[in-house]
Amino acid sequence: MRGALHSVAPSLLLRLLLWLRLRLRTSAGLFQGALLLLLTLPTPTAAQFTLLEGQEASLELGGYIRGLSGIYDLGYTPPQGDEVSGFHAQVIRLKWTARFGSRAVLEVHDRLQGQVSSARGGFGESVAGFGVSAVPGRSVDLSTDLLEKDRVRAWHDVDRLALTVYTGAGDLTVGRQAITWGQASLFPVADLWAQFSPFELDTEEKPGVDALRFLAYPGTGWELDAVVADRGSLEDLSAGIRASKILPWADVYVAGGKLWNQAMAMAGISAPVGSWKLRGEGVLPYDLDQDDTGQPRVTLGADWLRGSLMVSGEYHFNGIGAPDADGYPEVLADPRFARGESYFLGRHYLGGLVNWSPDNDRMNLTLTGLLNLQDPSSALTPVFTYDFGQSARVSLGAMITLGEEPVFQEEGRLRSEYGTYGDLLFTRMSVYF
């Protein structure tokens, strides 16, 4: 293997190692459907503790403890890495809610996380995807590293710190908060304020973005959503506005604004047609630095629901992606990929999701499949979840991939997207309070 490393061009090797370090973070897209759907399941009944209660104010505490363990098998040995590794991670999130009558709400979430990995090179390199999602740029750092060793890490952070004031004109929220735009589940294109990697230990809540948000409802069926968001620097300060309308035959929205160094126009529509719901949305970016219009990102989808069974399918065009596998290193070096605008390397994708939940609502089975049409390569993600009641839920899941593995001899290159991910088996348990 040492000889193979010397035979790889340094710049390409650097990009390839970057890919390997980020492989599970990138594979977040594999779980966009399966785990996002799991998170929409009814949360087990949990007590919300009222710590203080008065005539004008109250203080409540809730939260959860979650543990995740797994075995990750690449199917090949990467440079300075392990073919098979094991990991365990734990998170405790406390949700503090202070209510001031009907006028305002202060929300604070603080969490303690710990991670252990058997892989060489440190947890962040070999088992990325836990605590390494594209966190929104923040000028104020509210995290503290408690322990950081080669294969062990523990830290504390504040992921929510937001005050919402209810006025006659609308709802004003200032501080670290979760903001979601868009309709797609497998291939989101408009969810750009706070990138959410579902393959995270802490998947219950999206990463908070430091922002000022104003929600108004000017008329029946109308919603206006205006956001000004910190991105870590004055140059990247972002702002946008979205107008949504519920029509008798469809839900539609149009949006636009400056996000990072791009001006973006967005639009989406979803409409019921018999027992189906048809969806479509797209984003068109304009690079303000290069004075150039970029390739669009578009997702078209359809959902079918009958009783305890739901079926979804989506086609995705990723304008950030490369037209073939030879261009993947360039995508990996793109700042738009690094900040989470897209978790995919190619251009054309198909995705499908099947979810079955019996009438007792305790058991749920989800199967997600993704296909990169260019490689071609694919990934299949089955997840089984059982709700034990008493605020406890257990999941067992896997990721099974097909595709050509990367090569390290001679020029060194990625030959497919999903063939690089390998296979994963994990268990997860959540306790709510």
N, C-alpha and C positions, 0 to 999 in steps of 0.2 A: 504493500500500500504506500510506503514511503516513496518508492520510485514513481508510482503513479501520480503522487502529489507533485513531484518536481516536473512532470511532463505536462501539467496543466498551465495554461497561460494565467499569470497572476491576476489580471483584472477579471477574467471569467471565473477563476476559482473563488475570488472574493465574493462575486455575485452568487455563485453557487452555494457557498457556505452561508451567505445571507438567507438564501432560500431555505436551506436546511434548518437554520435557526428559527425561521418563521413558519415552518411547514404546518404546524398545528394551528397557529394563528390564522394562516391562510385557509386552513381547512374549516375555519368557522363557517364558511359558506355551506359546507356539507350539512350543518346542523341548523341552518336558517329555518328550514321548514319543520323538521322533527322536533327540535327542542323549543322553538318559538311556539309551536302548537301545544307542546306539553305545558308551557308556562301559561297558556290561556285556559288550562283545565281549572275547575273550581278548586281554590285553595282550601286545604283541610281547615275545618273550623278551629280557630285559635283564639285564646283569650286576649283581649286588649286591656292591659292593666291601666286603670286610672289612678295615677299617683297623687294628683291634686285636683280638686274640683271646687269651684266657687261660682258665684253668680255671674261674674264677668269673664272668668278665665278657667282653663283646665289644662292639665298636663297628662298625656297618655304615653305608654311605652309598649311597643310590640317588636317583632323581629323573628329571626330564625337562626338555626345552626345547621350547616350543611357540610357533609363530608363526601369526597369523591376519590375513588381509587381506581387504578387501571393498569393494564399492560399494553405497551405500544411496540409493535413489531414492524420495522421498516421493510423487511424482506431483503435487505442488502446492508452492507457496512459502510457508512459515510466516513469521509476523512475525519479523524480525531473524534469519532463518535461511536455509539453502540448500536448494533442492529436491533436488540431487544432491550427495553427498559421498563421499569415499574415506577409508579408515582402515587403519592397520596397528598391531598390538600384539604384544608379545613377553613371554614369561614364562620364568623359570628357577626351578624349585623343587628344593631340596635336601632330601632326607629322611634325617635322622640317627636311627639306632635304636641305643640302648644296652641290652643285655640283661644282666641280673644273674642268671645261672643260670636256674632255673625259677621264681624268686620274683617278679621284677619286670621291667618294660620301660619305658624312658624314650623318648618319641617327640618329636622336634623337627623342624618343617618351617619353613624360611625361604625366602623367595622374593623375587626381584627382577623388577619389572614396568616396562615402558615402553609408551607409547601415543602415536600421532601421528594427527592428523585434519586434513583439508582444510576442515572446516566452520567457519564463522564462529561466534563466541561461545564457543569453547573446547570441548575434547573432552567434558567432563562434561555439557554442555548438548546438543550436537548429535549425538553418537554415544555416548549412554549405553548401559549394558549391559556394559561392560568395567570391572570394578573398582568398580561402583556398585550391586551387588546389595544387598539388605537385609541388611547385615552385623549379626550379633547385637550387642545392646548390651553394651559392655565397660567396666568400671571402670578397667582397666589398658590403656593404648594402647601396643602394641608395633610401631607403624609409624613410618617416617621418610620424609618427602618429600624427595627428592633434587633434583627439578627440576619446576617447575610454571609453564608459560607458557600463552599463549592457546590454542595448539593442540598442545602437547607436555607430557607428564607422565611422570615416572619416580619410583618409590618402592620401598621395601623394607618387608616386614612379616614377622612371625612368626605363622603360621596354625595351628601345632600346638605345644603345649608341655604334654605330659600324661605323668603317671607312673601306670602300672597295676601294682597289687600283687595277686598271686594268693593268696587265702587259702582255707582249707577251707570257709568259708561262702559265698564268691563272689568276684567280681572287682571291685576298687575302683579307679576311675580318677579322678584329680584333675588339673584343669588345662584347657587349651584343647584341645578334642576335637570329633570329628564324631559327631552323634547323629541317628539316623533312626527315626522312627515312621511307621507306615502302610503301605498296600499299593498305592495307586493310582499310576499313572505319568503319565497325561495331566493329571489333575485331582487332585493331592494335597490332602487336607483335614486330615490328622493330623500332617504333617511340619512341626512348629512350633518345634522347638528351634533349628535353624539353617537358615534359609531358603536354598534352593539355586536359584539362577538358572542354568539350563543354558546360556543364551546369554551365557556368560562366556568370556573367553579361557582362564582356568584352570578347566576343567570336570572335571579328573581327581579333585579332592578337594572335598568340601563345605566351606563356611566353618566354622571352628571356633567353638564356643561355650564360654565359661568356665563350667565346671560340676564338680560332684561327682556321679559316677554309680556305682551299685552294681548289678551283674548277678548274680543268683542262680538256681540250678536246683534247686528243692526236691524235685522228683520227676520221674519219667519223662514227657517231653513237656511239662514245665512250664518257664516262664521268667518271672522277676520282674525288672523294670527300674525302678529308682528314680533320679530325677534331681532335683538342686537346682541351678538355673542363675542366674548373674549376668545382669542385663539392663541394667546401667549405673547403676542406682540401687536403694536399699533398697526403695522403694515398688514397683518393678517386679520385685523378686526372685520367681522362678518355681520351682515344684516340682510334680512329678507322679510317678505310679507306674502301670505297665502290667503286667498279668498276661496271658500268652499260653499257649495250650494246643494241642498237636497231638492231635487226635482221629482215630479211624480213618476218619472220613468228611469231616473239615474241619479247617482251622486257624482258631482264633478268638482274639480278644483283647478285653479291656475295659481302659479307662484313665480316669484323672481327675486333676485337680490345679488349681493356680492358675497361669495364664499371663498375664503382664502384669497388667491390672486385671480379668481375667475368671476365673471358675471354669468349667472345661470338663469335660464328660463325653464319652468317645469309645468307639466299639466298631467291630469289623470282623470279617469272616468271608470265607474263600475255600474253595471246595469243588470237587473234580473231578467232572465229570459227563460220562462217556464221554471223548471227545477234547477236551472243553472244560474250562476252569476258570472258574467263576463267582465274582465278587467283589462285596463291598459293604462300605462303611464310612461312618460319619457322625460329626459333631462337633456338640455342642449347647453354646453358650456362655451364661454368665450374667454380666452386667455388674455388678461389685461396687460401682461408683461410682453407677450409675443404679438399682441394685436392680431389674433388669429382665432377663428371659430374651430372648436374641436369636434371630434366625432360624438354623436349622441349616445346615450344609454337608454335602452328601451326594454320594457318587460310587458308581455302580453300573457294573460292568464285566464283560466276558467275554473270554477269551483262547483261541485255537485254535492248536495247534502240530502240524505234520506235516513231518517231515524238515527241510529247509532253509527252510521257509516258516512264518512266524508272523503271525497276524492278531489284532488287539485292537480292542475298541470300548468306549466309556464314555459314560454320561450323567452330567451334573453339575448339581446345584442349588447355587448360590452365594448363601448368605444375606446375605453382605456386599454383593452387587451391587445395582444399581438395576433396577426393573421396566421401564424404557425409557431411551432415549438421553438424554432431558432430565435424568435424574438422575445422569449420569456425573460431572459436576463435583463433586457432593457426595461420591461415592465416592472421587474423587481426593484430596479433602481429609480423608478418614477416616484416623485414625492406624493403623487395622488394615491398610489398604492400604499405607501408607508403610513399615510394618515387615514386610511380606511375608506376612501371613496368607493373602492371596489375591492372585493376579496378574491377576484378571479383573474386569471392570466390570459385566457383566450378571448375570442370574439363571439362565438355562437354556442349557445347552450340550450339544452332541454332539461326540464326537471319535473318530477312527479311526486305526489304525496298521497298516501292512503292512511286514514285514521279510523280505528274502530274502537268504540267504547260501549260496553254493555249497559243495560238499563240501570244497573245498580251503581254506576259511576265510580266504582272502586278500581276497576281494571281498565287500562288503556294500552293499545298497541298501535304504534306509528311506524310506517315504513316510508323512507324517503330515498329517491334515486336521482342522481345528477349525471348528465352526460355532456362531456365536452365534445362537440361535433367535429373538431378539427384534428385532435390527436390521432385517433379517438381514444378517450379514456373515460372511466365511469366510477361512481361510488354509490354504494348501497348502505343505508343507515337504518337498521331496525332498533327500536327502543320500546321496551316493555316497562310500564309503570303500574304500581299497585298502591292504593291508598289504604293504610291500615286503620284509619280513623285516629282519634286522639291526637290529631295534628301531626301525624307522621306519614311520610310518603317515601317509597323506595323505587329506584329505577335501575334497570339493567339494559345496557346498550352496546352497540358495536358499530364499527365502520369497516366495510369490506371494499377494497378498491381493485380495479382492473386497469392495466395500462403499462406501457414500457417504462422500466426503471431508468434512472439517470446513469450515465457512464462517467467514469473518472479518469480513464486512460486517454492518452493523446489529447484531443482538444478539450475534453470535459464538457458535457452539455446535458440539459434536460430534454428528454425525448417525449414526455407526456406530462400533463398536469397531475392527474389523480394517481398515476403510476408512481409518483414520487412520495405520496403520503404514507403508504404502507397500511397496515391493519391495526385496529384499536378495539379493545374490549374494556368496558368500564362499568362500575357500579356507583350509585349515588343515593344518599339518604338525606332527607330534609326533615327537620323538626321545627314547627312553627309555635310561636307563643305571642 
